Amino acid sequence: MNESLVSKPIASHELPPATRLMQAHQRMASSGPIQAVPRATQRLIAAEIPVSFYLEGAPYAVMMASPNDAEDFAYGFCLTEGIVVDAREIISVEVHALASGISVEIELSHDPLRKRRLRRRAIAGRTGCGICGIGSIDQLHRAPWRASGAALPVPARSVFAALGRLGPSQRLNAMTGAFHAAAFCSRDGAVRFVREDVGRHNALDKLIGALMRAAVSPDDGFIVVTSRASFELVEKAAIIGARTLVAISAPTSLAIERAHALGLTLAAIARADSLLVFCGALGADDDPGVPPGPQDSSAIQV
């Protein structure tokens, strides 16, 4: 029986906490024969729970994720899974607390073609897996279009500015050291939206959902992820309409191939003073449309 059918929806502030204070014992390295006595301590740990997605009352997928930003997760997941093509197709999202984890009930508008788009997952989606349980290799590639070259390339200095600003915006990772982040940045390098999750795919889905709910188009900015650039992240970025994806770690070969196929600029191994562009191009630093200056942290949507 679906537990959420007999429980009341919960508000965002009633979600389970994204971190938990847990016990540990600290051992210190010792150069002598006498080992130091373990010291009891506590540490904030990232919460990881099952998130069960229900479409029209029927189970669709169970994802292992952080409990924060569940509504954003629902919107982004529905788009990148091909369940919807527009935020207006989602009528309502209700989050219910379960004995272990949460369920997310999604009510959709009527669409006779939707069943053809769905790819039911046969097993639960693990934290580090973006495609667990799909039925065939044909379902790997979801992005249906190739980006046009109309938009101006994002200036390189804007990317470096965003990389320098992202760290302070990762509130949960600062507390635990265990969260991935996905951020949307404007052309001037301002960090506008940040979402965090223990899974890199989930973090990007949450960011995409936040952009959908805020009716923000990412085609004149860029997305930064604090993980490697796997092909799933390239697919997700292209689906929402992003033209540039920047990853802190290295890309995979398939990610580069898909970026080429989708017309997406892909930069990776991004550091404060250098990065590698594997596909597409970044703009010149003398772009007159990018004014320098500090960012107002209150403008970041968290």
C-alpha positions, 0 to 999 in steps of 0.5 A: 500500500502506498503510505502517502495515500494515508498521510498528509502532504508536508510543506518544504520546511517540514522535509526531513533535514538534509544533514544529521549529527552522527557519532564517530571516534577520531583516531590520530596518527602516531609515530610511537609505539603507544597508540592514542586513545580514540576520541569520541566526536560528532559530525554533520553527515549528509542525509541520503533517503529513498525518494519515491516518485508517483505519477497519477498515483502509480509508482514510477521510480525510487531515487536515492537522494537528499531530502531537500528541494523535493519539489524542484527535484520533481519538476526537473526529474519529470523533464529530464525523464521525458515525462513532460516537455513543459512545466505547465504539464505539471498540475501539482506536486505533493510531498509526503513523509514515509517511515523511511524516506519521502514520496512525491506525488505528481499530478499531470495534465492530460496528454495522450502521447505521454505514455509513448515517452515514458521509460519506466525504471525497473530498479531503484536509482542509486545516488550515483546513477542517472540511468539505473533501471532503463529498459534498453540502450536506445533510451540512453539519449534523451535530448531531442534537439541540437542547440543553434549557434545564435547566442554569443559564447559565454566569456571565459572571465565570467566562467572564472568569476562564477567558479570563484563565487560558487564555493560560498554558495554550497551551504550543505557541502560546507557543513558535510563535505559530501554534497554535489552542487549544480548552479546556473550562472548569468553571462556576467558570472553571477551565481543565480541558482544553486541546488545541492544533493549527494547525487550529481544527477539529482543536483542537476535535476533539482537545478533544472526544476528550480529554473522551470518553476521560476520560468528562467531560460538558461540559454543566455547563461551557463551551468556549473556542476561540481562533479565529472561531466558524464554524458547524462549531465550533458543530456540533462543540460541540453534538455533544459536548453543550456548552451554551456556546461562547465564541470569541475572534474574531467569529462567522459568520452561519451560526454564529449561526443554528446556535447558535439552532437547537441551543439553544447559547449563543454568545459571541464577540469575547471579551476580558478585559473584554468580550464579545458574546453572540449567542445564549442568555445568560450568568448573573449574576455573583452566582451563589452557586455560583461561588466566586472564587479562583486556579486550580491550574495542575496541574489542567489536563489537557494 
